[in-house]
């Protein structure tokens, strides 16, 4: 009967997670899991998300488009809510070839005994576009922006852009940071 208990525990855990499965495995995007309580409580975790206009890189395929999505975040729940909001509720973003992202924020823990005003939290993800997440993270660090999540959605247009794609991804992300008020032009 221990197996019955394990099955019941797995059933309960599976109800606590909402899974996003990319529409294709062709571009090596990962399956993403989100805590259900974050998605179910938008009043607690929602953030206004700024979207840039579509950008069509020069010398790319006819349907190649990149769009940045930027929002203020101060905890992992904000990051998870924004990612789930984009993937589940914006059908076009959910079907993008890649949704690479990076974020940086300080927790608001106050530990006055050792002078720590919070912890720095940062991470990035390529979403199958190798090297792009670290480029976005570098952009956030170089621009010295904090408490921000930047997601760049790319729809592959049929022509490989080579290393120039990183310039376009970073440019679209920077435009998003400016448009979202995180960075001066």
Backbone as JSON Lines, residues from 0, in Angstrom:
{"i":0,"aa":"X","n":[0.81,-1.21,0.0],"ca":[0.0,0.0,0.0],"c":[0.85,1.27,0.0]}
{"i":1,"aa":"X","n":[2.16,1.1,0.17],"ca":[3.04,2.26,0.06],"c":[2.97,2.84,-1.34]}
{"i":2,"aa":"X","n":[2.81,1.96,-2.37],"ca":[2.7,2.44,-3.74],"c":[1.45,3.31,-3.91]}
{"i":3,"aa":"X","n":[0.35,2.93,-3.25],"ca":[-0.87,3.73,-3.32],"c":[-0.64,5.11,-2.72]}
{"i":4,"aa":"X","n":[0.1,5.16,-1.6],"ca":[0.4,6.45,-0.97],"c":[1.27,7.31,-1.88]}
{"i":5,"aa":"X","n":[2.28,6.7,-2.55],"ca":[3.14,7.44,-3.46],"c":[2.34,7.98,-4.65]}
{"i":6,"aa":"X","n":[1.42,7.16,-5.18],"ca":[0.59,7.61,-6.29],"c":[-0.28,8.79,-5.87]}
{"i":7,"aa":"X","n":[-0.83,8.72,-4.67],"ca":[-1.67,9.81,-4.18],"c":[-0.83,11.08,-4.0]}
{"i":8,"aa":"X","n":[0.39,10.93,-3.49],"ca":[1.27,12.09,-3.32],"c":[1.63,12.69,-4.68]}
{"i":9,"aa":"X","n":[1.92,11.85,-5.66],"ca":[2.24,12.34,-7.0],"c":[1.05,13.04,-7.63]}
{"i":10,"aa":"X","n":[-0.18,12.5,-7.41],"ca":[-1.37,13.15,-7.94],"c":[-1.55,14.53,-7.32]}
{"i":11,"aa":"X","n":[-1.32,14.65,-6.01],"ca":[-1.45,15.93,-5.35],"c":[-0.4,16.91,-5.85]}
{"i":12,"aa":"X","n":[0.83,16.44,-6.04],"ca":[1.89,17.32,-6.53],"c":[1.63,17.77,-7.95]}
{"i":13,"aa":"X","n":[1.1,16.88,-8.79],"ca":[0.85,17.25,-10.18],"c":[-0.22,18.32,-10.28]}
{"i":14,"aa":"X","n":[-1.14,18.39,-9.33],"ca":[-2.18,19.4,-9.32],"c":[-1.61,20.76,-8.92]}
{"i":15,"aa":"X","n":[-0.46,20.77,-8.29],"ca":[0.16,22.01,-7.83],"c":[1.04,22.65,-8.91]}
{"i":16,"aa":"X","n":[1.2,21.98,-10.04],"ca":[2.09,22.43,-11.11],"c":[1.29,22.55,-12.41]}
{"i":17,"aa":"X","n":[1.55,23.61,-13.15],"ca":[0.97,23.78,-14.48],"c":[2.14,23.71,-15.46]}
{"i":18,"aa":"X","n":[1.99,22.9,-16.5],"ca":[3.1,22.64,-17.42],"c":[2.84,23.27,-18.79]}
{"i":19,"aa":"X","n":[3.87,23.96,-19.3],"ca":[3.85,24.49,-20.66],"c":[4.72,23.59,-21.53]}
{"i":20,"aa":"X","n":[4.11,23.03,-22.56],"ca":[4.84,22.18,-23.49],"c":[4.96,22.95,-24.81]}
{"i":21,"aa":"X","n":[6.19,23.22,-25.27],"ca":[6.35,23.95,-26.53],"c":[5.63,23.25,-27.68]}
{"i":22,"aa":"X","n":[5.17,23.99,-28.68],"ca":[4.41,23.39,-29.77],"c":[5.22,22.42,-30.64]}
{"i":23,"aa":"X","n":[6.55,22.52,-30.59],"ca":[7.41,21.62,-31.35],"c":[8.7,21.36,-30.58]}
{"i":24,"aa":"X","n":[9.32,20.22,-30.83],"ca":[10.62,19.94,-30.22],"c":[11.75,20.29,-31.18]}
{"i":25,"aa":"X","n":[11.4,20.79,-32.34],"ca":[12.39,21.07,-33.38],"c":[13.49,22.03,-32.94]}
{"i":26,"aa":"X","n":[13.15,23.01,-32.11],"ca":[14.13,24.04,-31.73],"c":[14.68,23.87,-30.32]}
{"i":27,"aa":"X","n":[14.42,22.73,-29.7],"ca":[15.02,22.35,-28.4],"c":[14.6,23.23,-27.23]}
{"i":28,"aa":"X","n":[13.39,23.78,-27.27],"ca":[12.91,24.54,-26.13],"c":[12.54,23.57,-25.0]}
{"i":29,"aa":"X","n":[12.78,23.97,-23.77],"ca":[12.44,23.08,-22.65],"c":[10.95,23.12,-22.3]}
{"i":30,"aa":"X","n":[10.5,22.05,-21.69],"ca":[9.17,22.03,-21.07],"c":[9.29,22.86,-19.8]}
{"i":31,"aa":"X","n":[8.31,23.71,-19.53],"ca":[8.39,24.59,-18.36],"c":[7.26,24.26,-17.38]}
{"i":32,"aa":"X","n":[7.59,24.29,-16.1],"ca":[6.63,23.99,-15.04],"c":[6.47,25.24,-14.16]}
{"i":33,"aa":"X","n":[5.22,25.57,-13.85],"ca":[4.92,26.73,-13.04],"c":[4.05,26.33,-11.86]}
{"i":34,"aa":"X","n":[4.31,26.89,-10.68],"ca":[3.44,26.62,-9.53],"c":[2.02,27.15,-9.8]}
{"i":35,"aa":"X","n":[1.04,26.29,-9.62],"ca":[-0.35,26.65,-9.93],"c":[-0.84,27.82,-9.08]}
{"i":36,"aa":"X","n":[-0.38,27.92,-7.83],"ca":[-0.88,29.0,-6.97],"c":[-0.44,30.38,-7.47]}
{"i":37,"aa":"X","n":[0.66,30.45,-8.21],"ca":[1.11,31.74,-8.75],"c":[0.21,32.15,-9.91]}
{"i":38,"aa":"X","n":[-0.11,31.22,-10.79],"ca":[-0.98,31.51,-11.92],"c":[-2.39,31.83,-11.44]}
{"i":39,"aa":"X","n":[-2.82,31.14,-10.39],"ca":[-4.19,31.3,-9.89],"c":[-4.39,32.58,-9.07]}
{"i":40,"aa":"X","n":[-3.31,33.27,-8.72],"ca":[-3.4,34.47,-7.9],"c":[-2.79,35.69,-8.58]}
{"i":41,"aa":"X","n":[-3.33,36.11,-9.68],"ca":[-2.72,37.25,-10.38],"c":[-2.73,38.54,-9.56]}
{"i":42,"aa":"X","n":[-3.69,38.68,-8.64],"ca":[-3.71,39.91,-7.84],"c":[-2.49,40.02,-6.95]}
{"i":43,"aa":"X","n":[-1.9,38.87,-6.59],"ca":[-0.7,38.89,-5.75],"c":[0.58,39.04,-6.56]}
{"i":44,"aa":"X","n":[0.62,38.46,-7.76],"ca":[1.9,38.35,-8.47],"c":[1.96,39.05,-9.82]}
{"i":45,"aa":"X","n":[0.83,39.52,-10.34],"ca":[0.85,40.08,-11.69],"c":[1.69,41.35,-11.75]}
{"i":46,"aa":"X","n":[2.26,41.59,-12.92],"ca":[3.09,42.75,-13.2],"c":[2.67,43.3,-14.55]}
{"i":47,"aa":"X","n":[2.66,44.6,-14.71],"ca":[2.42,45.14,-16.06],"c":[3.61,44.78,-16.96]}
{"i":48,"aa":"X","n":[3.32,44.27,-18.13],"ca":[4.36,43.86,-19.07],"c":[4.36,44.81,-20.26]}
{"i":49,"aa":"X","n":[5.53,45.37,-20.56],"ca":[5.71,46.25,-21.71],"c":[6.19,45.42,-22.89]}
{"i":50,"aa":"X","n":[5.59,45.63,-24.06],"ca":[5.96,44.89,-25.27],"c":[6.49,45.88,-26.31]}
{"i":51,"aa":"X","n":[7.6,45.54,-26.93],"ca":[8.12,46.39,-28.0],"c":[7.38,46.09,-29.29]}
{"i":52,"aa":"X","n":[7.45,47.01,-30.25],"ca":[6.9,46.7,-31.57],"c":[7.72,45.58,-32.22]}
{"i":53,"aa":"X","n":[7.15,44.83,-33.13],"ca":[7.89,43.78,-33.82],"c":[9.1,44.35,-34.58]}
{"i":54,"aa":"X","n":[10.21,43.64,-34.51],"ca":[11.43,44.04,-35.22],"c":[11.76,42.97,-36.24]}
{"i":55,"aa":"X","n":[11.99,43.39,-37.48],"ca":[12.37,42.47,-38.56],"c":[13.85,42.71,-38.88]}
{"i":56,"aa":"X","n":[14.75,41.76,-38.48],"ca":[16.19,41.97,-38.71],"c":[16.51,42.06,-40.21]}
{"i":57,"aa":"X","n":[17.46,42.92,-40.56],"ca":[17.87,43.02,-41.96],"c":[18.43,41.69,-42.47]}
{"i":58,"aa":"X","n":[18.24,41.42,-43.73],"ca":[18.76,40.22,-44.38],"c":[18.27,38.93,-43.73]}
{"i":59,"aa":"X","n":[17.06,38.97,-43.21],"ca":[16.48,37.77,-42.59],"c":[15.33,37.27,-43.45]}
{"i":60,"aa":"X","n":[14.79,36.13,-43.06],"ca":[13.65,35.58,-43.77],"c":[12.43,36.46,-43.65]}
{"i":61,"aa":"X","n":[11.45,36.28,-44.52],"ca":[10.29,37.16,-44.55],"c":[9.45,37.15,-43.27]}
{"i":62,"aa":"X","n":[9.48,36.06,-42.53],"ca":[8.64,36.01,-41.32],"c":[9.46,36.11,-40.04]}
{"i":63,"aa":"X","n":[10.74,36.46,-40.13],"ca":[11.6,36.63,-38.95],"c":[11.17,37.87,-38.18]}
{"i":64,"aa":"X","n":[10.8,37.67,-36.91],"ca":[10.37,38.78,-36.06],"c":[10.92,38.56,-34.66]}
{"i":65,"aa":"X","n":[11.27,39.67,-34.0],"ca":[11.67,39.64,-32.6],"c":[10.88,40.71,-31.86]}
{"i":66,"aa":"X","n":[10.44,40.36,-30.65],"ca":[9.71,41.29,-29.78],"c":[10.24,41.1,-28.37]}
{"i":67,"aa":"X","n":[10.47,42.22,-27.66],"ca":[10.88,42.16,-26.26],"c":[9.67,42.39,-25.36]}
{"i":68,"aa":"X","n":[9.66,41.7,-24.23],"ca":[8.63,41.85,-23.21],"c":[9.39,42.14,-21.91]}
{"i":69,"aa":"X","n":[9.06,43.23,-21.23],"ca":[9.83,43.68,-20.07],"c":[8.88,44.0,-18.93]}
{"i":70,"aa":"X","n":[9.27,43.61,-17.71],"ca":[8.47,43.99,-16.54],"c":[9.33,44.08,-15.3]}
{"i":71,"aa":"X","n":[8.81,44.79,-14.32],"ca":[9.46,44.94,-13.02],"c":[9.22,43.69,-12.2]}
{"i":72,"aa":"X","n":[10.27,43.13,-11.6],"ca":[10.15,41.96,-10.73],"c":[10.98,42.17,-9.47]}
{"i":73,"aa":"X","n":[10.47,41.67,-8.35],"ca":[11.21,41.77,-7.09],"c":[11.26,40.43,-6.35]}
{"i":74,"aa":"X","n":[10.74,39.36,-6.99],"ca":[10.79,38.03,-6.39],"c":[10.58,36.99,-7.49]}
{"i":75,"aa":"X","n":[10.88,35.75,-7.19],"ca":[10.74,34.67,-8.18],"c":[9.29,34.48,-8.59]}
{"i":76,"aa":"X","n":[8.35,34.75,-7.7],"ca":[6.95,34.61,-8.06],"c":[6.57,35.57,-9.18]}
{"i":77,"aa":"X","n":[7.13,36.78,-9.15],"ca":[6.87,37.74,-10.23],"c":[7.43,37.21,-11.55]}
{"i":78,"aa":"X","n":[8.64,36.67,-11.52],"ca":[9.26,36.11,-12.72],"c":[8.39,34.98,-13.27]}
{"i":79,"aa":"X","n":[8.0,34.05,-12.38],"ca":[7.2,32.91,-12.82],"c":[5.84,33.34,-13.35]}
{"i":80,"aa":"X","n":[5.21,34.33,-12.7],"ca":[3.92,34.8,-13.18],"c":[4.07,35.41,-14.57]}
{"i":81,"aa":"X","n":[5.06,36.27,-14.77],"ca":[5.23,36.94,-16.06],"c":[5.51,35.93,-17.18]}
{"i":82,"aa":"X","n":[6.39,34.96,-16.91],"ca":[6.68,33.95,-17.92],"c":[5.43,33.14,-18.26]}
{"i":83,"aa":"X","n":[4.7,32.73,-17.23],"ca":[3.49,31.94,-17.48],"c":[2.44,32.78,-18.2]}
{"i":84,"aa":"X","n":[2.32,34.05,-17.85],"ca":[1.37,34.93,-18.52],"c":[1.69,35.02,-20.02]}
{"i":85,"aa":"X","n":[2.95,35.2,-20.35],"ca":[3.35,35.3,-21.76],"c":[3.11,33.98,-22.49]}
{"i":86,"aa":"X","n":[3.52,32.87,-21.9],"ca":[3.45,31.58,-22.58],"c":[2.03,31.04,-22.71]}
{"i":87,"aa":"X","n":[1.21,31.22,-21.67],"ca":[-0.13,30.66,-21.68],"c":[-1.19,31.6,-22.26]}
{"i":88,"aa":"X","n":[-1.03,32.91,-22.05],"ca":[-2.11,33.83,-22.4],"c":[-1.85,34.69,-23.62]}
{"i":89,"aa":"X","n":[-0.64,34.65,-24.15],"ca":[-0.35,35.32,-25.42],"c":[0.0,34.2,-26.39]}
{"i":90,"aa":"X","n":[-1.0,33.75,-27.15],"ca":[-0.83,32.56,-28.0],"c":[0.31,32.72,-28.99]}
{"i":91,"aa":"X","n":[0.53,33.94,-29.48],"ca":[1.63,34.16,-30.42],"c":[2.98,33.92,-29.73]}
{"i":92,"aa":"X","n":[3.14,34.42,-28.51],"ca":[4.38,34.22,-27.77],"c":[4.56,32.73,-27.45]}
{"i":93,"aa":"X","n":[3.48,32.07,-27.08],"ca":[3.56,30.64,-26.78],"c":[4.03,29.82,-27.97]}
{"i":94,"aa":"X","n":[3.78,30.32,-29.18],"ca":[4.18,29.6,-30.39],"c":[5.49,30.11,-30.98]}
{"i":95,"aa":"X","n":[6.16,31.04,-30.3],"ca":[7.44,31.57,-30.8],"c":[8.48,30.46,-30.88]}
{"i":96,"aa":"X","n":[9.41,30.62,-31.8],"ca":[10.5,29.64,-31.93],"c":[11.34,29.62,-30.67]}
{"i":97,"aa":"X","n":[11.61,30.79,-30.11],"ca":[12.4,30.91,-28.87],"c":[11.83,32.04,-28.03]}
{"i":98,"aa":"X","n":[11.81,31.84,-26.71],"ca":[11.48,32.89,-25.74],"c":[12.62,32.92,-24.73]}
{"i":99,"aa":"X","n":[13.72,33.56,-25.12],"ca":[14.89,33.62,-24.24],"c":[14.68,34.74,-23.22]}
{"i":100,"aa":"X","n":[15.25,34.58,-22.03],"ca":[15.02,35.6,-21.01],"c":[16.19,35.7,-20.04]}
{"i":101,"aa":"X","n":[16.21,36.83,-19.33],"ca":[17.14,37.06,-18.22],"c":[16.44,37.96,-17.21]}
{"i":102,"aa":"X","n":[16.83,37.82,-15.95],"ca":[16.26,38.68,-14.92],"c":[17.31,38.96,-13.86]}
{"i":103,"aa":"X","n":[17.11,40.08,-13.16],"ca":[17.96,40.5,-12.04],"c":[17.06,41.22,-11.04]}
{"i":104,"aa":"X","n":[17.2,40.89,-9.79],"ca":[16.48,41.64,-8.75],"c":[17.16,41.43,-7.41]}
{"i":105,"aa":"X","n":[16.86,42.33,-6.49],"ca":[17.31,42.2,-5.11],"c":[16.1,41.81,-4.28]}
{"i":106,"aa":"X","n":[16.29,40.81,-3.42],"ca":[15.21,40.49,-2.49],"c":[15.17,41.6,-1.46]}
{"i":107,"aa":"X","n":[14.03,41.79,-0.84],"ca":[13.94,42.86,0.16],"c":[14.1,42.33,1.57]}
{"i":108,"aa":"X","n":[14.97,41.32,1.73],"ca":[15.3,40.83,3.06],"c":[16.18,41.87,3.75]}
{"i":109,"aa":"X","n":[15.88,42.2,4.96],"ca":[16.71,43.13,5.71],"c":[17.33,42.41,6.88]}
{"i":110,"aa":"X","n":[18.64,42.27,6.83],"ca":[19.38,41.62,7.9],"c":[20.38,42.64,8.43]}
{"i":111,"aa":"X","n":[19.91,43.45,9.37],"ca":[20.71,44.57,9.85],"c":[21.92,44.14,10.68]}
{"i":112,"aa":"X","n":[21.94,42.9,11.19],"ca":[23.07,42.46,12.0],"c":[24.37,42.4,11.21]}
{"i":113,"aa":"X","n":[24.3,42.03,9.93],"ca":[25.54,41.97,9.16],"c":[25.52,42.94,7.98]}
{"i":114,"aa":"X","n":[24.61,43.91,7.99],"ca":[24.6,44.95,6.97],"c":[24.05,44.52,5.62]}
{"i":115,"aa":"X","n":[23.47,43.32,5.53],"ca":[22.94,42.83,4.26],"c":[21.55,43.41,4.03]}
{"i":116,"aa":"X","n":[21.37,44.12,2.93],"ca":[20.06,44.69,2.61],"c":[19.28,43.83,1.63]}
{"i":117,"aa":"X","n":[19.62,42.59,1.49],"ca":[18.93,41.7,0.57],"c":[19.91,40.92,-0.26]}
{"i":118,"aa":"X","n":[19.39,39.97,-0.98],"ca":[20.22,39.11,-1.82],"c":[20.0,39.46,-3.28]}
{"i":119,"aa":"X","n":[21.08,39.41,-4.03],"ca":[20.99,39.63,-5.48],"c":[20.62,38.3,-6.13]}
{"i":120,"aa":"X","n":[19.57,38.3,-6.94],"ca":[19.12,37.09,-7.63],"c":[19.14,37.39,-9.12]}
{"i":121,"aa":"X","n":[19.76,36.51,-9.89],"ca":[19.77,36.68,-11.35],"c":[19.9,35.32,-12.01]}
{"i":122,"aa":"X","n":[19.35,35.22,-13.2],"ca":[19.46,33.98,-13.98],"c":[19.06,34.31,-15.41]}
{"i":123,"aa":"X","n":[19.24,33.32,-16.29],"ca":[18.86,33.49,-17.68],"c":[18.57,32.13,-18.28]}
{"i":124,"aa":"X","n":[17.92,32.14,-19.44],"ca":[17.6,30.9,-20.14],"c":[17.61,31.17,-21.64]}
{"i":125,"aa":"X","n":[18.23,30.27,-22.39],"ca":[18.36,30.41,-23.84],"c":[17.11,29.97,-24.59]}
{"i":126,"aa":"X","n":[16.31,29.12,-24.03],"ca":[15.14,28.55,-24.68],"c":[15.49,27.97,-26.06]}
{"i":127,"aa":"X","n":[16.61,27.28,-26.11],"ca":[17.03,26.62,-27.35],"c":[17.86,27.48,-28.28]}
{"i":128,"aa":"X","n":[18.0,28.76,-28.0],"ca":[18.81,29.67,-28.82],"c":[20.14,29.85,-28.09]}
{"i":129,"aa":"X","n":[21.06,28.92,-28.33],"ca":[22.3,28.82,-27.55],"c":[23.05,30.15,-27.45]}
{"i":130,"aa":"X","n":[23.35,30.53,-26.21],"ca":[24.13,31.73,-25.94],"c":[23.31,32.99,-25.75]}
{"i":131,"aa":"X","n":[22.03,32.97,-26.11],"ca":[21.24,34.19,-26.06],"c":[20.9,34.63,-24.64]}
{"i":132,"aa":"X","n":[20.63,33.67,-23.75],"ca":[20.3,34.02,-22.37],"c":[21.44,34.74,-21.68]}
{"i":133,"aa":"X","n":[22.67,34.24,-21.89],"ca":[23.83,34.89,-21.26],"c":[24.07,36.27,-21.86]}
{"i":134,"aa":"X","n":[23.77,36.45,-23.15],"ca":[23.9,37.78,-23.77],"c":[22.9,38.75,-23.13]}
{"i":135,"aa":"X","n":[21.68,38.28,-22.88],"ca":[20.69,39.14,-22.23],"c":[21.12,39.47,-20.8]}
{"i":136,"aa":"X","n":[21.65,38.47,-20.09],"ca":[22.12,38.71,-18.72],"c":[23.26,39.73,-18.71]}
{"i":137,"aa":"X","n":[24.16,39.62,-19.68],"ca":[25.26,40.59,-19.79],"c":[24.74,42.0,-20.05]}
{"i":138,"aa":"X","n":[23.71,42.09,-20.9],"ca":[23.11,43.39,-21.18],"c":[22.55,44.01,-19.9]}
{"i":139,"aa":"X","n":[21.82,43.23,-19.11],"ca":[21.25,43.74,-17.86],"c":[22.36,44.21,-16.92]}
{"i":140,"aa":"X","n":[23.44,43.45,-16.85],"ca":[24.56,43.82,-15.97],"c":[25.27,45.08,-16.47]}
{"i":141,"aa":"X","n":[25.55,45.14,-17.77],"ca":[26.24,46.31,-18.33],"c":[25.41,47.58,-18.19]}
{"i":142,"aa":"X","n":[24.1,47.45,-18.33],"ca":[23.21,48.61,-18.21],"c":[22.9,48.94,-16.75]}
{"i":143,"aa":"X","n":[23.31,48.07,-15.85],"ca":[23.1,48.24,-14.41],"c":[21.62,48.44,-14.06]}
{"i":144,"aa":"X","n":[20.79,47.64,-14.71],"ca":[19.37,47.69,-14.38],"c":[19.06,46.57,-13.38]}
{"i":145,"aa":"X","n":[18.16,46.85,-12.48],"ca":[17.78,45.9,-11.44],"c":[16.27,45.75,-11.41]}
{"i":146,"aa":"X","n":[15.83,44.7,-10.76],"ca":[14.4,44.45,-10.57],"c":[13.67,44.4,-11.92]}
{"i":147,"aa":"X","n":[14.23,43.62,-12.84],"ca":[13.68,43.56,-14.19],"c":[13.77,42.15,-14.75]}
{"i":148,"aa":"X","n":[12.77,41.8,-15.54],"ca":[12.76,40.59,-16.37],"c":[12.64,41.05,-17.81]}
{"i":149,"aa":"X","n":[13.51,40.54,-18.67],"ca":[13.39,40.82,-20.1],"c":[13.3,39.48,-20.83]}
{"i":150,"aa":"X","n":[12.27,39.36,-21.66],"ca":[12.05,38.18,-22.49],"c":[12.1,38.64,-23.93]}
{"i":151,"aa":"X","n":[12.87,37.97,-24.77],"ca":[12.86,38.26,-26.2],"c":[12.28,37.05,-26.91]}
{"i":152,"aa":"X","n":[11.17,37.28,-27.6],"ca":[10.53,36.23,-28.41],"c":[11.05,36.35,-29.83]}
{"i":153,"aa":"X","n":[11.43,35.2,-30.39],"ca":[11.92,35.19,-31.77],"c":[11.12,34.17,-32.57]}
{"i":154,"aa":"X","n":[10.65,34.59,-33.72],"ca":[10.0,33.7,-34.65],"c":[10.95,33.52,-35.83]}
{"i":155,"aa":"X","n":[11.49,32.33,-36.0],"ca":[12.48,32.04,-37.03],"c":[11.86,32.24,-38.4]}
{"i":156,"aa":"X","n":[12.58,32.96,-39.27],"ca":[12.05,33.3,-40.58],"c":[12.55,32.46,-41.73]}
{"i":157,"aa":"X","n":[13.31,31.39,-41.43],"ca":[13.75,30.51,-42.49],"c":[15.19,30.7,-42.91]}
{"i":158,"aa":"X","n":[15.81,31.83,-42.53],"ca":[17.22,32.06,-42.87],"c":[18.01,32.18,-41.58]}
{"i":159,"aa":"X","n":[19.13,31.46,-41.5],"ca":[19.98,31.55,-40.31],"c":[20.68,32.91,-40.3]}
{"i":160,"aa":"X","n":[20.66,33.55,-39.15],"ca":[21.24,34.89,-39.02],"c":[22.7,34.86,-38.58]}
{"i":161,"aa":"X","n":[23.2,33.7,-38.16],"ca":[24.58,33.6,-37.69],"c":[24.78,34.41,-36.43]}
{"i":162,"aa":"X","n":[26.03,34.79,-36.14],"ca":[26.31,35.53,-34.9],"c":[25.62,36.89,-34.83]}
{"i":163,"aa":"X","n":[25.21,37.44,-35.98],"ca":[24.53,38.74,-35.97],"c":[23.24,38.69,-35.18]}
{"i":164,"aa":"X","n":[22.66,37.49,-34.99],"ca":[21.38,37.39,-34.27],"c":[21.52,37.91,-32.85]}
{"i":165,"aa":"X","n":[22.71,37.74,-32.23],"ca":[22.9,38.22,-30.86],"c":[22.82,39.75,-30.8]}
{"i":166,"aa":"X","n":[23.32,40.42,-31.83],"ca":[23.24,41.88,-31.89],"c":[21.78,42.3,-31.95]}
{"i":167,"aa":"X","n":[20.97,41.59,-32.76],"ca":[19.57,41.95,-32.9],"c":[18.79,41.62,-31.62]}
{"i":168,"aa":"X","n":[19.08,40.48,-31.01],"ca":[18.4,40.1,-29.77],"c":[18.69,41.14,-28.68]}
{"i":169,"aa":"X","n":[19.96,41.51,-28.53],"ca":[20.34,42.5,-27.51],"c":[19.72,43.86,-27.82]}
{"i":170,"aa":"X","n":[19.68,44.22,-29.1],"ca":[19.09,45.51,-29.48],"c":[17.6,45.58,-29.17]}
{"i":171,"aa":"X","n":[16.89,44.51,-29.45],"ca":[15.46,44.45,-29.14],"c":[15.26,44.51,-27.63]}
{"i":172,"aa":"X","n":[16.09,43.78,-26.88],"ca":[15.99,43.8,-25.41],"c":[16.26,45.2,-24.87]}
{"i":173,"aa":"X","n":[17.28,45.85,-25.4],"ca":[17.61,47.21,-24.95],"c":[16.45,48.15,-25.25]}
{"i":174,"aa":"X","n":[15.85,48.04,-26.43],"ca":[14.67,48.86,-26.75],"c":[13.55,48.62,-25.74]}
{"i":175,"aa":"X","n":[13.37,47.37,-25.33],"ca":[12.36,47.05,-24.33],"c":[12.67,47.7,-22.98]}
{"i":176,"aa":"X","n":[13.94,47.69,-22.59],"ca":[14.33,48.32,-21.33],"c":[14.08,49.83,-21.37]}
{"i":177,"aa":"X","n":[14.36,50.45,-22.52],"ca":[14.09,51.87,-22.67],"c":[12.58,52.13,-22.64]}
{"i":178,"aa":"X","n":[11.83,51.38,-23.42],"ca":[10.39,51.56,-23.5],"c":[9.71,51.31,-22.14]}
{"i":179,"aa":"X","n":[10.27,50.34,-21.37],"ca":[9.7,50.04,-20.06],"c":[10.14,51.0,-18.96]}
{"i":180,"aa":"X","n":[11.03,51.94,-19.28],"ca":[11.47,52.94,-18.3],"c":[12.59,52.46,-17.4]}
{"i":181,"aa":"X","n":[13.25,51.37,-17.74],"ca":[14.34,50.86,-16.93],"c":[15.69,51.47,-17.32]}
{"i":182,"aa":"X","n":[15.72,52.09,-18.49],"ca":[16.97,52.58,-19.05],"c":[16.67,53.86,-19.83]}
{"i":183,"aa":"X","n":[17.55,54.83,-19.7],"ca":[17.4,56.06,-20.49],"c":[17.93,55.82,-21.88]}
{"i":184,"aa":"X","n":[17.33,56.47,-22.85],"ca":[17.75,56.3,-24.25],"c":[19.1,56.84,-24.41]}
